[in-house]
Amino acid sequence: MTPEQNDLRNAVLPLLRRITKCRTRISKRKARASDKLKGQPVRLSFFIFGGICADRAPQGKTNFCFGCVYGKMAGDDLPTERNCIFMKLEKMDEFFAARIEGYDEHMKSNIEGASGFYAYTAELLPREAKSRILDLGCGTGLELEAYFAKNPSAEVTGIDLSEVMLNALKAKFPDNKLNLIQGSYFSVPFGEEQYDAAVSVESLHHFRADMKASLYRKLHAALKDGGVFVLTDYFAESEELEKEYFQNLAELKKEQGLSDDEFYHYDTPLLVEHEMDILRQAGFRDVRIMKQWGESTYTVLSAK
Ligand SMILES: C[S@@+](CC[C@H](N)C(=O)[O-])C[C@H]1O[C@@H](n2cnc3c(N)ncnc32)[C@H](O)[C@@H]1O
């Protein structure tokens, strides 16, 4: 083989490998879709082409992506990047920084249950003046808007990877008591018996069960006796899908040569029952679903 032929081979082989993997994902989706549609023919929705990706594309850009088209062809109506078989993984903080403009509006109008769950989540947090609250993945503080309206003297510690999100939060609440920490909640120390309650909304569905096990132990220790943890998030629709999300992420990381040391934005929700087991094993009691929002979003309350 000449060096040119070798170069060509090296360029073409990974592409072929990728196409084969994509075909496997498409077949899996088709199987799931026809299961869901009970043998009805799978509809082709080409008009959706580009629209879904544009929803999550970095500001000012439109992703015309065949990944969405394939997702739709397979009858998979999961919106956004979970449909995309060609997606390029972005680092977690960069993903959110690139989408800060219009972020609040996007969350409120496109996320399942969001028109109700922010207010409901805030309702479950303590009303006593100067309550100390820990918010994991606080972002721009959508859950805090409703909470500060009810309890303006609350003292909130918010942890988030993204400086851009934290800056937006700070600008929203100039008069409230906020302690904002830029970092990962897996590595930032929480202290012992510091908080009356903790909250997390739409952030923890990116992580593995083993990571959550140690995080929840640390969180349990950080709550005062009788403190509560309010978790509102979206969860896997089935055990099969839970596995598939993690497999897809592992494949995408391998294909794109990415390490396990960084956080990349890719949804890997657990089954809500698995999440609740991890909370119980971490020491929480009375772990229960307070409300379900649409098909796969839940508010789970746990107590220390
Ligand atoms: C979808 S946003 C939700 C933000 C806010 N809670 C809300 O509902 O609007 C997810 C947030 O979690 C943050 N995040 C993800 N992984 C994190 C980690 N390991 N540590 C801290 N923040 C994290 C992201 O930076 C992002 O701001």
The ligand as an ORCA input file, in Angstrom:
! r2SCAN-3c Opt
* xyz 0 1
  C     -30.020     22.197     32.775
  S     -29.093     23.188     33.857
  C     -30.212     23.393     35.222
  C     -29.951     24.670     35.968
  C     -31.059     25.067     36.945
  N     -31.089     24.179     38.079
  C     -32.378     25.088     36.215
  O     -33.206     24.210     36.436
  O     -32.532     25.971     35.365
  C     -27.886     22.109     34.529
  C     -26.845     22.864     35.318
  O     -26.074     21.913     36.055
  C     -24.728     22.348     36.019
  N     -23.868     21.179     36.282
  C     -23.772     20.043     35.559
  N     -22.898     19.205     36.133
  C     -22.434     19.812     37.248
  C     -21.502     19.451     38.261
  N     -20.859     18.282     38.243
  N     -21.278     20.321     39.255
  C     -21.904     21.530     39.293
  N     -22.791     21.924     38.347
  C     -23.063     21.079     37.341
  C     -24.557     22.928     34.636
  O     -23.433     23.776     34.542
  C     -25.890     23.643     34.446
  O     -25.830     24.975     34.880
*
